[in-house]
Amino acid sequence: MLLKPLILGVSIDLGLLSIALTLRFIIYPLYQSWISQKNLVNEKTIVEDLEKTIEIRIEEIDGSDHYKQYLKI
């Protein structure tokens, strides 16, 4: 009679242990690598944005006093 509750308790403990081990050794390392990859992508984007320059050219049109401006980003 006391064997069934004991087996149930052991199976629950083993289930919780398997969940804990899965989280510790599979999910957590994947999460850490994803976060580090995400940070590298953000840093690379910031560096690429800093390398962009703004070029403004002013050209005279038809010899008149009107000027046309070009903005290149």
Phi and psi restraints in degrees (range 20) as a CNS / XPLOR table:
assign (resid 1 and name C) (resid 2 and name N)
       (resid 2 and name CA) (resid 2 and name C) 1.0 -83.7 20.0 2
assign (resid 2 and name N) (resid 2 and name CA)
       (resid 2 and name C) (resid 3 and name N) 1.0 -4.8 20.0 2
assign (resid 2 and name C) (resid 3 and name N)
       (resid 3 and name CA) (resid 3 and name C) 1.0 -75.4 20.0 2
assign (resid 3 and name N) (resid 3 and name CA)
       (resid 3 and name C) (resid 4 and name N) 1.0 -37.8 20.0 2
assign (resid 3 and name C) (resid 4 and name N)
       (resid 4 and name CA) (resid 4 and name C) 1.0 -64.5 20.0 2
assign (resid 4 and name N) (resid 4 and name CA)
       (resid 4 and name C) (resid 5 and name N) 1.0 -46.4 20.0 2
assign (resid 4 and name C) (resid 5 and name N)
       (resid 5 and name CA) (resid 5 and name C) 1.0 -64.2 20.0 2
assign (resid 5 and name N) (resid 5 and name CA)
       (resid 5 and name C) (resid 6 and name N) 1.0 -32.9 20.0 2
assign (resid 5 and name C) (resid 6 and name N)
       (resid 6 and name CA) (resid 6 and name C) 1.0 -65.9 20.0 2
assign (resid 6 and name N) (resid 6 and name CA)
       (resid 6 and name C) (resid 7 and name N) 1.0 -43.8 20.0 2
assign (resid 6 and name C) (resid 7 and name N)
       (resid 7 and name CA) (resid 7 and name C) 1.0 -64.4 20.0 2
assign (resid 7 and name N) (resid 7 and name CA)
       (resid 7 and name C) (resid 8 and name N) 1.0 -39.9 20.0 2
assign (resid 7 and name C) (resid 8 and name N)
       (resid 8 and name CA) (resid 8 and name C) 1.0 -63.1 20.0 2
assign (resid 8 and name N) (resid 8 and name CA)
       (resid 8 and name C) (resid 9 and name N) 1.0 -43.7 20.0 2
assign (resid 8 and name C) (resid 9 and name N)
       (resid 9 and name CA) (resid 9 and name C) 1.0 -64.1 20.0 2
assign (resid 9 and name N) (resid 9 and name CA)
       (resid 9 and name C) (resid 10 and name N) 1.0 -41.6 20.0 2
assign (resid 9 and name C) (resid 10 and name N)
       (resid 10 and name CA) (resid 10 and name C) 1.0 -66.4 20.0 2
assign (resid 10 and name N) (resid 10 and name CA)
       (resid 10 and name C) (resid 11 and name N) 1.0 -40.3 20.0 2
assign (resid 10 and name C) (resid 11 and name N)
       (resid 11 and name CA) (resid 11 and name C) 1.0 -67.4 20.0 2
assign (resid 11 and name N) (resid 11 and name CA)
       (resid 11 and name C) (resid 12 and name N) 1.0 -36.6 20.0 2
assign (resid 11 and name C) (resid 12 and name N)
       (resid 12 and name CA) (resid 12 and name C) 1.0 -65.9 20.0 2
assign (resid 12 and name N) (resid 12 and name CA)
       (resid 12 and name C) (resid 13 and name N) 1.0 -43.3 20.0 2
assign (resid 12 and name C) (resid 13 and name N)
       (resid 13 and name CA) (resid 13 and name C) 1.0 -61.9 20.0 2
assign (resid 13 and name N) (resid 13 and name CA)
       (resid 13 and name C) (resid 14 and name N) 1.0 -42.4 20.0 2
assign (resid 13 and name C) (resid 14 and name N)
       (resid 14 and name CA) (resid 14 and name C) 1.0 -66.0 20.0 2
assign (resid 14 and name N) (resid 14 and name CA)
       (resid 14 and name C) (resid 15 and name N) 1.0 -36.6 20.0 2
assign (resid 14 and name C) (resid 15 and name N)
       (resid 15 and name CA) (resid 15 and name C) 1.0 -64.3 20.0 2
assign (resid 15 and name N) (resid 15 and name CA)
       (resid 15 and name C) (resid 16 and name N) 1.0 -44.4 20.0 2
assign (resid 15 and name C) (resid 16 and name N)
       (resid 16 and name CA) (resid 16 and name C) 1.0 -65.5 20.0 2
assign (resid 16 and name N) (resid 16 and name CA)
       (resid 16 and name C) (resid 17 and name N) 1.0 -38.0 20.0 2
assign (resid 16 and name C) (resid 17 and name N)
       (resid 17 and name CA) (resid 17 and name C) 1.0 -64.1 20.0 2
assign (resid 17 and name N) (resid 17 and name CA)
       (resid 17 and name C) (resid 18 and name N) 1.0 -40.7 20.0 2
assign (resid 17 and name C) (resid 18 and name N)
       (resid 18 and name CA) (resid 18 and name C) 1.0 -66.8 20.0 2
assign (resid 18 and name N) (resid 18 and name CA)
       (resid 18 and name C) (resid 19 and name N) 1.0 -37.2 20.0 2
assign (resid 18 and name C) (resid 19 and name N)
       (resid 19 and name CA) (resid 19 and name C) 1.0 -64.7 20.0 2
assign (resid 19 and name N) (resid 19 and name CA)
       (resid 19 and name C) (resid 20 and name N) 1.0 -43.8 20.0 2
assign (resid 19 and name C) (resid 20 and name N)
       (resid 20 and name CA) (resid 20 and name C) 1.0 -63.5 20.0 2
assign (resid 20 and name N) (resid 20 and name CA)
       (resid 20 and name C) (resid 21 and name N) 1.0 -42.9 20.0 2
assign (resid 20 and name C) (resid 21 and name N)
       (resid 21 and name CA) (resid 21 and name C) 1.0 -67.2 20.0 2
assign (resid 21 and name N) (resid 21 and name CA)
       (resid 21 and name C) (resid 22 and name N) 1.0 -37.8 20.0 2
assign (resid 21 and name C) (resid 22 and name N)
       (resid 22 and name CA) (resid 22 and name C) 1.0 -63.0 20.0 2
assign (resid 22 and name N) (resid 22 and name CA)
       (resid 22 and name C) (resid 23 and name N) 1.0 -44.5 20.0 2
assign (resid 22 and name C) (resid 23 and name N)
       (resid 23 and name CA) (resid 23 and name C) 1.0 -64.0 20.0 2
assign (resid 23 and name N) (resid 23 and name CA)
       (resid 23 and name C) (resid 24 and name N) 1.0 -42.5 20.0 2
assign (resid 23 and name C) (resid 24 and name N)
       (resid 24 and name CA) (resid 24 and name C) 1.0 -72.0 20.0 2
assign (resid 24 and name N) (resid 24 and name CA)
       (resid 24 and name C) (resid 25 and name N) 1.0 -42.9 20.0 2
assign (resid 24 and name C) (resid 25 and name N)
       (resid 25 and name CA) (resid 25 and name C) 1.0 -104.7 20.0 2
assign (resid 25 and name N) (resid 25 and name CA)
       (resid 25 and name C) (resid 26 and name N) 1.0 -9.4 20.0 2
assign (resid 25 and name C) (resid 26 and name N)
       (resid 26 and name CA) (resid 26 and name C) 1.0 -120.1 20.0 2
assign (resid 26 and name N) (resid 26 and name CA)
       (resid 26 and name C) (resid 27 and name N) 1.0 -56.0 20.0 2
assign (resid 26 and name C) (resid 27 and name N)
       (resid 27 and name CA) (resid 27 and name C) 1.0 -70.7 20.0 2
assign (resid 27 and name N) (resid 27 and name CA)
       (resid 27 and name C) (resid 28 and name N) 1.0 -47.4 20.0 2
assign (resid 27 and name C) (resid 28 and name N)
       (resid 28 and name CA) (resid 28 and name C) 1.0 -61.8 20.0 2
assign (resid 28 and name N) (resid 28 and name CA)
       (resid 28 and name C) (resid 29 and name N) 1.0 -46.1 20.0 2
assign (resid 28 and name C) (resid 29 and name N)
       (resid 29 and name CA) (resid 29 and name C) 1.0 -63.2 20.0 2
assign (resid 29 and name N) (resid 29 and name CA)
       (resid 29 and name C) (resid 30 and name N) 1.0 -36.7 20.0 2
assign (resid 29 and name C) (resid 30 and name N)
       (resid 30 and name CA) (resid 30 and name C) 1.0 -64.0 20.0 2
assign (resid 30 and name N) (resid 30 and name CA)
       (resid 30 and name C) (resid 31 and name N) 1.0 -40.7 20.0 2
assign (resid 30 and name C) (resid 31 and name N)
       (resid 31 and name CA) (resid 31 and name C) 1.0 -64.2 20.0 2
assign (resid 31 and name N) (resid 31 and name CA)
       (resid 31 and name C) (resid 32 and name N) 1.0 -43.5 20.0 2
assign (resid 31 and name C) (resid 32 and name N)
       (resid 32 and name CA) (resid 32 and name C) 1.0 -63.2 20.0 2
assign (resid 32 and name N) (resid 32 and name CA)
       (resid 32 and name C) (resid 33 and name N) 1.0 -42.1 20.0 2
assign (resid 32 and name C) (resid 33 and name N)
       (resid 33 and name CA) (resid 33 and name C) 1.0 -67.9 20.0 2
assign (resid 33 and name N) (resid 33 and name CA)
       (resid 33 and name C) (resid 34 and name N) 1.0 -34.9 20.0 2
assign (resid 33 and name C) (resid 34 and name N)
       (resid 34 and name CA) (resid 34 and name C) 1.0 -65.9 20.0 2
assign (resid 34 and name N) (resid 34 and name CA)
       (resid 34 and name C) (resid 35 and name N) 1.0 -42.7 20.0 2
assign (resid 34 and name C) (resid 35 and name N)
       (resid 35 and name CA) (resid 35 and name C) 1.0 -64.8 20.0 2
assign (resid 35 and name N) (resid 35 and name CA)
       (resid 35 and name C) (resid 36 and name N) 1.0 -43.4 20.0 2
assign (resid 35 and name C) (resid 36 and name N)
       (resid 36 and name CA) (resid 36 and name C) 1.0 -66.3 20.0 2
assign (resid 36 and name N) (resid 36 and name CA)
       (resid 36 and name C) (resid 37 and name N) 1.0 -37.3 20.0 2
assign (resid 36 and name C) (resid 37 and name N)
       (resid 37 and name CA) (resid 37 and name C) 1.0 -66.1 20.0 2
assign (resid 37 and name N) (resid 37 and name CA)
       (resid 37 and name C) (resid 38 and name N) 1.0 -40.0 20.0 2
assign (resid 37 and name C) (resid 38 and name N)
       (resid 38 and name CA) (resid 38 and name C) 1.0 -64.2 20.0 2
assign (resid 38 and name N) (resid 38 and name CA)
       (resid 38 and name C) (resid 39 and name N) 1.0 -40.6 20.0 2
assign (resid 38 and name C) (resid 39 and name N)
       (resid 39 and name CA) (resid 39 and name C) 1.0 -65.7 20.0 2
assign (resid 39 and name N) (resid 39 and name CA)
       (resid 39 and name C) (resid 40 and name N) 1.0 -38.2 20.0 2
assign (resid 39 and name C) (resid 40 and name N)
       (resid 40 and name CA) (resid 40 and name C) 1.0 -64.3 20.0 2
assign (resid 40 and name N) (resid 40 and name CA)
       (resid 40 and name C) (resid 41 and name N) 1.0 -40.1 20.0 2
assign (resid 40 and name C) (resid 41 and name N)
       (resid 41 and name CA) (resid 41 and name C) 1.0 -65.2 20.0 2
assign (resid 41 and name N) (resid 41 and name CA)
       (resid 41 and name C) (resid 42 and name N) 1.0 -42.3 20.0 2
assign (resid 41 and name C) (resid 42 and name N)
       (resid 42 and name CA) (resid 42 and name C) 1.0 -63.9 20.0 2
assign (resid 42 and name N) (resid 42 and name CA)
       (resid 42 and name C) (resid 43 and name N) 1.0 -41.7 20.0 2
assign (resid 42 and name C) (resid 43 and name N)
       (resid 43 and name CA) (resid 43 and name C) 1.0 -64.8 20.0 2
assign (resid 43 and name N) (resid 43 and name CA)
       (resid 43 and name C) (resid 44 and name N) 1.0 -39.4 20.0 2
assign (resid 43 and name C) (resid 44 and name N)
       (resid 44 and name CA) (resid 44 and name C) 1.0 -65.3 20.0 2
assign (resid 44 and name N) (resid 44 and name CA)
       (resid 44 and name C) (resid 45 and name N) 1.0 -40.5 20.0 2
assign (resid 44 and name C) (resid 45 and name N)
       (resid 45 and name CA) (resid 45 and name C) 1.0 -64.2 20.0 2
assign (resid 45 and name N) (resid 45 and name CA)
       (resid 45 and name C) (resid 46 and name N) 1.0 -41.2 20.0 2
assign (resid 45 and name C) (resid 46 and name N)
       (resid 46 and name CA) (resid 46 and name C) 1.0 -63.5 20.0 2
assign (resid 46 and name N) (resid 46 and name CA)
       (resid 46 and name C) (resid 47 and name N) 1.0 -43.0 20.0 2
assign (resid 46 and name C) (resid 47 and name N)
       (resid 47 and name CA) (resid 47 and name C) 1.0 -64.4 20.0 2
assign (resid 47 and name N) (resid 47 and name CA)
       (resid 47 and name C) (resid 48 and name N) 1.0 -41.3 20.0 2
assign (resid 47 and name C) (resid 48 and name N)
       (resid 48 and name CA) (resid 48 and name C) 1.0 -64.8 20.0 2
assign (resid 48 and name N) (resid 48 and name CA)
       (resid 48 and name C) (resid 49 and name N) 1.0 -37.3 20.0 2
assign (resid 48 and name C) (resid 49 and name N)
       (resid 49 and name CA) (resid 49 and name C) 1.0 -67.2 20.0 2
assign (resid 49 and name N) (resid 49 and name CA)
       (resid 49 and name C) (resid 50 and name N) 1.0 -34.6 20.0 2
assign (resid 49 and name C) (resid 50 and name N)
       (resid 50 and name CA) (resid 50 and name C) 1.0 -70.3 20.0 2
assign (resid 50 and name N) (resid 50 and name CA)
       (resid 50 and name C) (resid 51 and name N) 1.0 -27.5 20.0 2
assign (resid 50 and name C) (resid 51 and name N)
       (resid 51 and name CA) (resid 51 and name C) 1.0 -77.3 20.0 2
assign (resid 51 and name N) (resid 51 and name CA)
       (resid 51 and name C) (resid 52 and name N) 1.0 -13.6 20.0 2
assign (resid 51 and name C) (resid 52 and name N)
       (resid 52 and name CA) (resid 52 and name C) 1.0 -71.7 20.0 2
assign (resid 52 and name N) (resid 52 and name CA)
       (resid 52 and name C) (resid 53 and name N) 1.0 141.7 20.0 2
assign (resid 52 and name C) (resid 53 and name N)
       (resid 53 and name CA) (resid 53 and name C) 1.0 -121.3 20.0 2
assign (resid 53 and name N) (resid 53 and name CA)
       (resid 53 and name C) (resid 54 and name N) 1.0 161.6 20.0 2
assign (resid 53 and name C) (resid 54 and name N)
       (resid 54 and name CA) (resid 54 and name C) 1.0 -110.3 20.0 2
assign (resid 54 and name N) (resid 54 and name CA)
       (resid 54 and name C) (resid 55 and name N) 1.0 127.4 20.0 2
assign (resid 54 and name C) (resid 55 and name N)
       (resid 55 and name CA) (resid 55 and name C) 1.0 -118.3 20.0 2
assign (resid 55 and name N) (resid 55 and name CA)
       (resid 55 and name C) (resid 56 and name N) 1.0 125.6 20.0 2
assign (resid 55 and name C) (resid 56 and name N)
       (resid 56 and name CA) (resid 56 and name C) 1.0 -118.6 20.0 2
assign (resid 56 and name N) (resid 56 and name CA)
       (resid 56 and name C) (resid 57 and name N) 1.0 123.4 20.0 2
assign (resid 56 and name C) (resid 57 and name N)
       (resid 57 and name CA) (resid 57 and name C) 1.0 -116.3 20.0 2
assign (resid 57 and name N) (resid 57 and name CA)
       (resid 57 and name C) (resid 58 and name N) 1.0 135.6 20.0 2
assign (resid 57 and name C) (resid 58 and name N)
       (resid 58 and name CA) (resid 58 and name C) 1.0 -115.4 20.0 2
assign (resid 58 and name N) (resid 58 and name CA)
       (resid 58 and name C) (resid 59 and name N) 1.0 121.3 20.0 2
assign (resid 58 and name C) (resid 59 and name N)
       (resid 59 and name CA) (resid 59 and name C) 1.0 -121.1 20.0 2
assign (resid 59 and name N) (resid 59 and name CA)
       (resid 59 and name C) (resid 60 and name N) 1.0 145.4 20.0 2
assign (resid 59 and name C) (resid 60 and name N)
       (resid 60 and name CA) (resid 60 and name C) 1.0 -87.4 20.0 2
assign (resid 60 and name N) (resid 60 and name CA)
       (resid 60 and name C) (resid 61 and name N) 1.0 136.6 20.0 2
assign (resid 60 and name C) (resid 61 and name N)
       (resid 61 and name CA) (resid 61 and name C) 1.0 -108.3 20.0 2
assign (resid 61 and name N) (resid 61 and name CA)
       (resid 61 and name C) (resid 62 and name N) 1.0 124.1 20.0 2
assign (resid 61 and name C) (resid 62 and name N)
       (resid 62 and name CA) (resid 62 and name C) 1.0 54.0 20.0 2
assign (resid 62 and name N) (resid 62 and name CA)
       (resid 62 and name C) (resid 63 and name N) 1.0 31.3 20.0 2
assign (resid 62 and name C) (resid 63 and name N)
       (resid 63 and name CA) (resid 63 and name C) 1.0 70.3 20.0 2
assign (resid 63 and name N) (resid 63 and name CA)
       (resid 63 and name C) (resid 64 and name N) 1.0 5.2 20.0 2
assign (resid 63 and name C) (resid 64 and name N)
       (resid 64 and name CA) (resid 64 and name C) 1.0 -90.2 20.0 2
assign (resid 64 and name N) (resid 64 and name CA)
       (resid 64 and name C) (resid 65 and name N) 1.0 -179.4 20.0 2
assign (resid 64 and name C) (resid 65 and name N)
       (resid 65 and name CA) (resid 65 and name C) 1.0 -84.5 20.0 2
assign (resid 65 and name N) (resid 65 and name CA)
       (resid 65 and name C) (resid 66 and name N) 1.0 -2.6 20.0 2
assign (resid 65 and name C) (resid 66 and name N)
       (resid 66 and name CA) (resid 66 and name C) 1.0 -79.7 20.0 2
assign (resid 66 and name N) (resid 66 and name CA)
       (resid 66 and name C) (resid 67 and name N) 1.0 137.8 20.0 2
assign (resid 66 and name C) (resid 67 and name N)
       (resid 67 and name CA) (resid 67 and name C) 1.0 -118.1 20.0 2
assign (resid 67 and name N) (resid 67 and name CA)
       (resid 67 and name C) (resid 68 and name N) 1.0 145.1 20.0 2
assign (resid 67 and name C) (resid 68 and name N)
       (resid 68 and name CA) (resid 68 and name C) 1.0 -113.5 20.0 2
assign (resid 68 and name N) (resid 68 and name CA)
       (resid 68 and name C) (resid 69 and name N) 1.0 132.7 20.0 2
assign (resid 68 and name C) (resid 69 and name N)
       (resid 69 and name CA) (resid 69 and name C) 1.0 -108.9 20.0 2
assign (resid 69 and name N) (resid 69 and name CA)
       (resid 69 and name C) (resid 70 and name N) 1.0 138.3 20.0 2
assign (resid 69 and name C) (resid 70 and name N)
       (resid 70 and name CA) (resid 70 and name C) 1.0 -114.2 20.0 2
assign (resid 70 and name N) (resid 70 and name CA)
       (resid 70 and name C) (resid 71 and name N) 1.0 133.0 20.0 2
assign (resid 70 and name C) (resid 71 and name N)
       (resid 71 and name CA) (resid 71 and name C) 1.0 -118.2 20.0 2
assign (resid 71 and name N) (resid 71 and name CA)
       (resid 71 and name C) (resid 72 and name N) 1.0 119.9 20.0 2
assign (resid 71 and name C) (resid 72 and name N)
       (resid 72 and name CA) (resid 72 and name C) 1.0 -117.2 20.0 2
assign (resid 72 and name N) (resid 72 and name CA)
       (resid 72 and name C) (resid 73 and name N) 1.0 123.9 20.0 2
